[in-house]
Amino acid sequence: MKKWIGSALIYLVLVIGGYAAYTFFAGGNGAQNDPDHGDHQNVDEEHGEHDAEDGHDGHEESGDDGHGDHGGDASSEVEADVQLDGEELTITLTDPEGNPMDELEVNHEKLMHLIVISEDLEVFQHLHPEKVSEGVFKTSADLEEGMYQAFVDIKPGKLKYVNEPHPVMAGEHAGHEEGHVHLESESSWTKEQGGFEVTLDVDNFSVKENVVLSFEIEGAEPENYLGALGHVVVVDEGLDEFIHVHPREGTQPVFEAHFSKPGMYKLWAEFKLNGEVYAFPYVLEITE
């Protein structure tokens, strides 16, 4: 009996000692295995970078062929000044140092497109100022008394440019304090001018998708106008957001625009029909 108890005690001591030795050496190896844990952290960091890349890829740049709605956080490196003297509009372009800037690329057959829209959104003019000196362009404009917003549509060769509204006052504008109008949704998508009927078909009205604008023209085939079958200019009712798009490639007047926020918008679809240019107006309500 005593011999059995002694053997049991010896066995117990060996087990405890073996466990202690295992713990000691395992702890040392565990410290050496820290790099494995670091590899796990690297996987998390790589995953984080992947998320950032996904967010970047998901960001859609606004604009089309150098045109588009001006970005909220973007800053322009080109300053455009618009002044009206009688019936003459003068546009002066300067670089960040205040020097004259006219390194512009020809965009749809012109160096500059000037869109002038009245605050009540009833008057629309698409003008093409001519260069008179370095960084200075001029054009004539027959504007009735009132307040307007001018959008200088250019494509600088090197500098970043954001197309922003420039207020233009013609005469004494007594109603300026009344503010902008509020557009109402319309149900008629067929407009008539000069004996021609143009019907707009919109595939969706959501900010979540690109909006396809298809036009059916009765009475004539659209002719080439400034290098395209037509032009579509869109502004929101506050005249803050500006979009200028051209048709998709092909022989049909089909356009595609992206709206950055929901709200009421007015668009003008310009077509050259039998040698004359007409601007057909429509009102859209863009939803979430």
C-alpha positions in Angstrom: 0.0 0.0 0.0 2.8 2.4 1.0 4.6 1.5 -2.2 1.6 2.4 -4.3 1.1 5.7 -2.6 4.7 6.6 -3.2 4.5 5.8 -6.8 1.4 8.0 -7.1 3.1 10.9 -5.5 6.1 10.5 -7.9 3.8 10.4 -10.9 1.9 13.6 -9.6 5.2 15.5 -9.3 6.2 14.5 -12.8 2.9 15.7 -14.3 3.1 19.0 -12.5 6.7 19.5 -13.5 6.0 18.7 -17.1 3.1 21.1 -17.3 5.2 23.9 -15.8 7.9 23.3 -18.3 5.4 23.3 -21.2 3.9 26.5 -20.0 7.3 28.2 -19.8 8.3 27.2 -23.3 4.9 27.8 -24.8 5.0 31.3 -23.5 8.3 31.9 -25.1 7.1 30.6 -28.4 3.9 32.7 -28.1 6.0 35.9 -27.9 7.8 34.7 -31.1 4.4 34.3 -32.7 3.5 38.0 -32.4 4.4 38.5 -36.1 1.5 36.2 -37.0 -0.8 38.5 -35.0 0.7 41.4 -36.9 -0.2 39.8 -40.2 -3.8 39.6 -39.0 -3.7 43.4 -38.4 -2.2 44.0 -41.9 -5.2 42.1 -43.3 -7.5 44.5 -41.5 -5.5 47.5 -42.8 -5.7 46.2 -46.3 -9.4 45.7 -45.9 -9.7 49.3 -44.8 -7.7 50.5 -47.9 -10.0 48.4 -50.0 -13.1 50.2 -48.5 -11.5 53.6 -49.2 -10.8 52.5 -52.8 -14.4 51.4 -53.2 -15.6 54.7 -51.9 -13.4 56.5 -54.5 -14.5 54.3 -57.3 -18.1 54.9 -56.4 -17.7 58.6 -56.7 -19.1 59.9 -60.0 -17.5 62.9 -61.5 -20.1 65.5 -62.7 -20.0 66.9 -66.1 -19.9 65.8 -69.7 -17.3 66.8 -72.3 -16.0 69.5 -70.0 -19.5 70.7 -69.0 -21.6 69.9 -66.0 -22.9 70.8 -62.6 -20.4 72.7 -60.5 -19.2 70.6 -57.5 -19.9 71.6 -54.0 -16.4 71.2 -52.6 -14.5 71.8 -55.8 -12.5 75.1 -56.2 -11.9 76.8 -59.5 -8.5 77.9 -60.6 -10.0 80.2 -63.2 -11.9 83.3 -62.2 -14.5 84.5 -64.6 -15.9 88.0 -64.3 -19.0 89.0 -66.3 -20.0 92.6 -66.9 -22.9 94.1 -68.9 -22.5 97.6 -70.4 -25.6 98.5 -72.5 -26.0 95.5 -74.8 -22.4 94.3 -74.6 -21.3 91.6 -72.3 -17.6 91.4 -71.4 -16.1 88.2 -69.9 -12.7 88.4 -68.3 -10.8 85.3 -67.3 -7.9 85.3 -64.9 -5.6 82.6 -63.3 -4.9 82.2 -59.6 -2.2 84.9 -59.7 -4.7 87.4 -61.3 -3.1 87.2 -64.8 -5.2 87.0 -68.0 -6.0 83.4 -68.9 -7.2 82.3 -72.3 -5.5 78.9 -72.7 -8.8 77.3 -73.8 -9.6 74.2 -75.8 -12.1 74.4 -78.6 -15.3 72.8 -77.2 -18.1 72.1 -79.7 -16.6 74.5 -82.3 -16.3 77.4 -79.8 -13.8 78.6 -77.2 -16.6 79.9 -75.0 -20.3 79.2 -74.6 -22.2 81.7 -72.5 -25.6 80.7 -71.1 -27.7 83.6 -69.9 -30.9 82.8 -68.0 -33.3 85.2 -66.3 -34.2 84.8 -62.7 -37.8 83.9 -63.6 -36.4 81.1 -65.8 -38.3 82.5 -68.8 -35.4 83.9 -70.8 -32.7 81.6 -72.2 -29.8 82.7 -74.4 -26.9 80.6 -75.7 -24.2 83.0 -76.8 -20.7 82.7 -78.1 -18.4 85.5 -77.0 -15.4 86.2 -79.2 -11.9 86.8 -78.0 -10.9 90.5 -78.2 -7.6 90.4 -76.2 -5.8 88.1 -73.8 -8.3 86.7 -71.4 -11.1 89.0 -72.6 -14.2 88.0 -74.6 -17.1 90.0 -75.7 -20.6 89.4 -77.1 -23.8 91.4 -77.6 -26.9 90.5 -75.7 -30.4 92.0 -76.0 -31.6 91.7 -72.5 -34.8 93.2 -71.1 -34.7 94.9 -67.7 -34.2 92.4 -65.0 -31.8 90.1 -63.2 -30.0 87.3 -64.9 -27.5 84.6 -64.1 -24.7 84.0 -66.6 -22.8 80.7 -66.9 -19.4 80.8 -68.6 -18.9 77.4 -70.2 -15.3 76.9 -71.1 -12.7 74.1 -71.1 -9.3 75.3 -69.9 -6.3 73.4 -71.2 -4.5 73.0 -67.9 -6.3 74.7 -64.9 -9.3 73.3 -63.0 -12.5 75.1 -63.7 -15.9 75.1 -61.9 -18.8 76.6 -63.8 -20.6 78.9 -61.3 -23.4 81.4 -61.8 -22.5 85.1 -62.3 -25.2 87.7 -61.6 -26.0 90.2 -64.4 -28.3 93.1 -63.9 -30.0 94.7 -66.9 -31.4 98.2 -66.0 -33.1 98.9 -62.7 -34.2 95.6 -61.3 -36.9 96.5 -58.8 -38.1 92.9 -58.2 -34.7 91.5 -57.3 -35.6 91.2 -53.7 -38.4 88.8 -54.6 -35.9 86.0 -55.1 -36.1 83.0 -57.4 -39.3 81.5 -58.7 -40.6 78.1 -57.7 -41.2 75.7 -60.6 -44.3 73.6 -60.8 -44.4 70.1 -62.3 -45.8 69.8 -65.7 -47.7 67.0 -67.4 -47.3 68.0 -71.0 -44.0 66.7 -72.6 -44.7 68.0 -76.1 -43.6 71.5 -77.0 -44.2 73.4 -80.2 -42.0 76.1 -81.8 -41.8 77.3 -85.4 -44.2 74.7 -86.5 -42.1 71.8 -85.0 -43.2 69.6 -82.2 -40.7 68.0 -79.9 -41.7 65.4 -77.3 -39.5 64.5 -74.3 -39.4 61.0 -72.9 -37.6 60.6 -69.5 -36.7 57.1 -68.4 -36.5 57.9 -64.7 -36.5 60.9 -62.3 -34.1 59.7 -59.6 -30.8 61.1 -58.3 -29.6 57.5 -57.9 -29.4 56.8 -61.6 -28.3 58.7 -64.7 -31.4 60.2 -66.3 -31.9 59.4 -70.0 -33.6 62.2 -72.0 -35.0 61.1 -75.4 -36.5 63.5 -77.8 -38.9 62.8 -80.7 -39.0 65.6 -83.3 -41.9 66.0 -85.7 -41.6 68.1 -88.8 -37.8 68.0 -89.5 -34.6 66.0 -88.8 -32.2 67.7 -86.4 -29.2 69.2 -88.2 -25.6 69.5 -86.9 -25.5 72.3 -84.4 -22.1 73.2 -82.9 -20.8 69.7 -83.6 -23.7 67.7 -82.3 -27.4 66.8 -83.0 -28.4 69.1 -80.2 -27.6 70.5 -76.8 -29.4 70.2 -73.4 -28.9 72.8 -70.7 -30.4 72.2 -67.2 -30.5 74.4 -64.2 -32.2 74.0 -60.8 -34.9 76.5 -59.8 -32.4 78.4 -57.7 -30.0 78.8 -60.6 -27.2 77.3 -58.6 -26.7 74.0 -60.4 -25.8 73.9 -64.1 -25.6 70.9 -66.4 -24.8 71.0 -70.1 -24.9 67.7 -71.9 -24.6 66.5 -75.5 -26.2 63.6 -77.3 -25.0 60.0 -77.0 -23.1 58.7 -80.1 -25.5 57.8 -82.8 -28.1 59.4 -85.0 -30.8 60.0 -82.4 -31.3 62.9 -80.0 -30.8 61.0 -76.8 -29.0 62.6 -73.9 -27.9 61.4 -70.5 -27.6 63.6 -67.4 -26.8 63.1 -63.7 -28.5 65.2 -61.0 -26.7 65.5 -57.7 -29.7 66.4 -55.6 -33.5 66.1 -55.7 -35.6 69.2 -56.6 -37.2 71.1 -59.5 -35.2 71.7 -62.6 -35.8 73.4 -65.9 -34.1 72.3 -69.1 -33.8 73.7 -72.6 -33.3 71.3 -75.5 -31.7 73.1 -78.4 -32.1 71.8 -81.9 -31.3 73.2 -85.4 -34.3 72.5 -87.6 -34.5 73.7 -91.2 -31.6 76.1 -90.6 -33.0 77.7 -87.4 -32.1 77.0 -83.8 -34.9 76.5 -81.3 -34.8 76.0 -77.5 -37.6 73.8 -76.2 -38.3 74.2 -72.5 -39.3 71.5 -70.0 -39.7 71.3 -66.2 -38.5 68.1 -64.4 -38.9 67.1 -60.8 -36.0 64.9 -59.6 -36.7 62.7 -56.6 -34.5 60.7 -54.2 
